[in-house]
Amino acid sequence: MRAGRRLIDHPAMTRLPQPPPRLHQADLATRVRELKAAGREQQAVHLVIGETGMTQGEAQTFVQAL
């Protein structure tokens, strides 16, 4: 990192297990609606925060609007 290179490019990183490739994943709004329908609104809020960087209040407003 000090040399200005990204950590992910370090040779040791290639030995780590890689996550499986994401196949077609529904858009954020669809996933939020599914969580809300399952009664998991708080998890939907956390999903929005994690994927968008919204604040807690912004994410709650987004989830409630769907």
N, C-alpha and C positions, 0 to 999 in steps of 0.2 A: 504494500500500500504506500509505503514511503517513496517508492520508486515511481509512483503514479500509475501503477497497474491495478486492475480490478482483482479482488480476491478470488472471484469465480474463475479467473483465467489461470490460477496457480495450478501446477501439475498435480498437487496432492488432492485437489478438488475433484479431479476426474475419477478418483477411486471411490468416492462416495456414491451410495446408491442414488439413482436418479428417480424422481417421481414418475409415475406412469403418465404418458401423454394424455392430455384432456381431449376426450372425444367431444362431440358437439355438446356444449353445455348451454343451458338456457340463459337468457339474459338476466340481469340483476332483478328487474321488475318482476319477471316471471317467478324467479326463485323466492322473492319476498312474498309474493301472493300465495305461493304454496306453503310457506312457513306460517303465514297468517291463517290460512285455511285449516292448518293443523293445530292451531292454538298456540303457536310458538312465536308470538310477536316480539318478545325481547330478543330472541335469537335472530330474528329478521333485522332488528335494529343493529345488532352487533355485526351482522353480515354487511350491512350498508356502510357502517363505519369502517370496517376492515377493507372494503373494496373501493371506497371513494375518499376516505379521509374526512368525511363530514364530522361535525361535532355531534354530541349526543342529541341535542335538541333538534338539529337539522335532520338527523337520521330518523328521529321519531316522527317528525312532521312528514317526511318522505314516506315512511311506512304507513302512517295513518291515511295518507292521501291515496294510497292504492286500494 
